[in-house]
Amino acid sequence: MTVNAGAIPADHWTQDPAVGGRRVIAEACHFIDLLRFLVGARILSHARLAMDSAAGDTLGLQLGFADGSIGTVHDFANGSKAFPKERLEVFAGGRVLVLQLDNFRRLSGYGWPKFKPLRLWRQDEGQKACAAAFVQAPREGGPAPIPLEEILEVSRVTIEVAGGKACSDGLRPEYDLKRLRLRTSGSTGEHH
């Protein structure tokens, strides 16, 4: 995932870790969540590498998933405005398969039989569909569109990545939803 987000002044409120949370909390969290959804497996490891700058908002995030997949989020503040803001490429299935999604308006596929390209006149990031699914689930007695475990997992990873904390495969978080506490298998204490 490449995000050509553009520069935000270092003194802007979104760059204040206590107020706006900086780029990872305010923006990259959505792309971590998107990759988690597309892979459909737990995030077991993550790392962050940031370019040396006043705001530290040009960075790369590496994610490792339980099924062996890897994901990368490039969140750049130093790119050209002529390049699309958001671009997603997915390589999967043991063959050459690439889906390109430019600003949520164009979808192309390569090496995928019977794939039909999609072009939209307006950007559609899915907010209306997301809100409709959220309202529909309790109305019809169905499950939440995103399981609570997944929301907590993505939130934890986002917070850890924002703080520069890396996590490796040896640390496997588990959630006790009755107490909403994070426990780490293999550790003796509970983390809150």
C-alpha positions in Angstrom: 0.0 0.0 0.0 1.4 3.4 -1.0 0.0 6.5 0.5 1.2 9.7 -1.1 -0.3 11.8 1.7 1.6 15.1 1.3 3.4 17.2 3.8 1.7 18.6 6.9 3.6 21.3 8.9 5.4 19.9 12.0 3.4 22.4 14.2 0.0 21.3 12.8 -2.4 19.8 15.5 -2.4 16.4 13.7 1.3 16.2 14.2 1.0 16.6 17.9 1.1 13.0 19.4 -1.2 13.9 22.3 -3.8 15.6 20.1 -3.7 14.3 16.6 -1.7 11.2 17.1 0.6 11.8 14.1 0.4 10.0 10.8 0.2 6.4 12.1 -2.7 7.0 14.5 -4.5 9.5 12.3 -4.1 7.8 8.9 -2.0 4.7 8.6 -4.3 2.9 11.0 -6.8 2.6 8.1 -4.3 0.9 5.9 -3.2 -1.5 8.6 -6.9 -2.4 9.0 -7.3 -2.7 5.2 -4.4 -5.1 4.9 -5.6 -7.1 7.9 -9.0 -7.4 6.2 -7.6 -8.4 2.8 -5.2 -11.1 4.2 -7.9 -12.4 6.7 -5.2 -13.6 9.2 -3.9 -12.2 12.4 -0.9 -9.8 12.4 1.9 -11.5 14.2 4.8 -9.1 13.6 5.3 -5.5 12.7 8.1 -3.0 12.3 8.4 0.7 11.4 11.1 2.6 9.6 10.8 6.4 9.5 12.7 8.9 7.4 14.6 11.4 9.5 12.5 14.6 9.4 11.0 17.1 11.8 7.6 15.4 11.7 8.8 11.8 11.2 5.8 11.3 8.8 7.5 9.7 5.9 7.6 6.0 6.9 7.3 2.4 6.0 5.5 -0.2 8.0 6.0 -4.0 7.6 3.4 -6.4 8.7 3.7 -10.2 9.1 0.5 -12.3 9.2 -0.3 -15.7 10.7 -0.8 -17.3 7.3 2.7 -16.3 6.1 1.6 -13.3 4.1 3.4 -10.0 4.4 2.1 -6.5 4.0 3.8 -3.1 3.6 2.4 0.4 4.1 4.4 3.2 2.6 3.0 6.4 4.1 4.9 9.3 2.4 4.8 13.0 3.1 7.5 13.8 0.5 5.9 12.7 -2.8 4.6 14.6 -5.8 1.0 15.8 -5.9 0.8 14.5 -9.5 1.0 10.9 -8.2 -2.2 9.3 -6.9 -2.8 9.7 -3.2 -3.6 6.0 -2.5 -2.4 3.0 -4.4 -2.9 -0.7 -3.4 -1.2 -3.6 -5.1 -1.9 -7.2 -4.1 0.2 -10.1 -5.2 -1.5 -13.4 -4.4 -2.4 -17.0 -5.3 1.0 -18.3 -6.5 0.6 -16.5 -9.8 1.1 -13.1 -11.2 -1.9 -11.3 -9.8 -1.9 -7.5 -9.3 -4.8 -5.4 -8.4 -4.2 -1.7 -8.6 -6.5 0.7 -6.9 -5.7 4.4 -7.6 -7.5 6.8 -5.3 -10.4 4.3 -5.0 -11.5 5.1 -8.6 -9.8 2.6 -10.8 -9.3 -1.1 -10.3 -7.2 -3.2 -12.7 -6.2 -6.8 -12.5 -3.3 -8.7 -14.2 -3.1 -12.5 -14.5 -6.6 -13.1 -13.1 -8.9 -14.9 -15.6 -12.2 -13.1 -16.3 -11.2 -10.0 -14.3 -13.1 -6.9 -15.5 -11.5 -3.5 -14.8 -13.5 -1.0 -12.9 -13.5 2.8 -13.3 -15.6 5.1 -11.2 -16.3 8.8 -11.9 -16.1 9.7 -8.2 -13.9 8.4 -5.4 -15.6 5.8 -3.3 -13.7 4.8 -0.1 -16.6 2.7 1.2 -17.8 4.9 4.1 -21.5 4.7 3.1 -21.4 0.9 2.8 -19.5 0.6 6.1 -22.0 2.8 8.0 -24.9 0.8 6.4 -23.4 -2.5 7.4 -22.8 -1.2 11.0 -26.5 -0.1 11.3 -27.9 -3.2 9.6 -26.1 -5.8 11.8 -27.9 -5.1 15.1 -31.1 -4.3 13.2 -31.2 -7.7 11.6 -29.5 -9.5 14.6 -26.4 -10.3 12.6 -22.8 -10.3 13.6 -20.8 -7.1 13.7 -19.2 -6.3 10.3 -15.8 -6.3 11.9 -15.2 -8.7 14.8 -14.2 -7.0 18.1 -11.0 -9.2 18.2 -9.9 -7.8 14.9 -10.6 -4.2 15.9 -8.6 -4.7 19.1 -5.8 -6.4 17.2 -5.5 -3.6 14.6 -5.7 -0.9 17.4 -2.9 -2.6 19.4 -0.7 -2.9 16.3 -1.3 0.7 15.3 -0.5 2.0 18.8 2.7 -0.1 19.0 3.8 1.0 15.5 3.1 4.6 16.3 5.3 4.4 19.4 8.1 2.7 17.4 7.7 -0.6 19.1 8.4 -3.7 17.0 6.8 -7.0 17.6 8.1 -10.4 16.5 6.4 -13.8 15.9 7.4 -14.9 19.4 5.0 -12.5 21.0 1.4 -13.6 20.2 -1.3 -11.4 21.7 -4.6 -12.9 22.7 -7.7 -11.0 23.8 -9.9 -11.9 26.7 -13.1 -10.2 25.5 -15.0 -10.8 28.7 -12.5 -8.6 30.6 -11.2 -6.6 27.5 -7.6 -7.2 28.6 -4.7 -7.9 26.4 -2.8 -11.0 27.5 0.4 -12.3 25.8 0.9 -16.0 25.5 4.1 -17.1 27.2 4.2 -14.1 29.5 3.4 -14.3 33.2 1.7 -10.9 33.6 -1.3 -9.2 32.0 -0.9 -6.1 30.0 -3.6 -3.4 30.0 
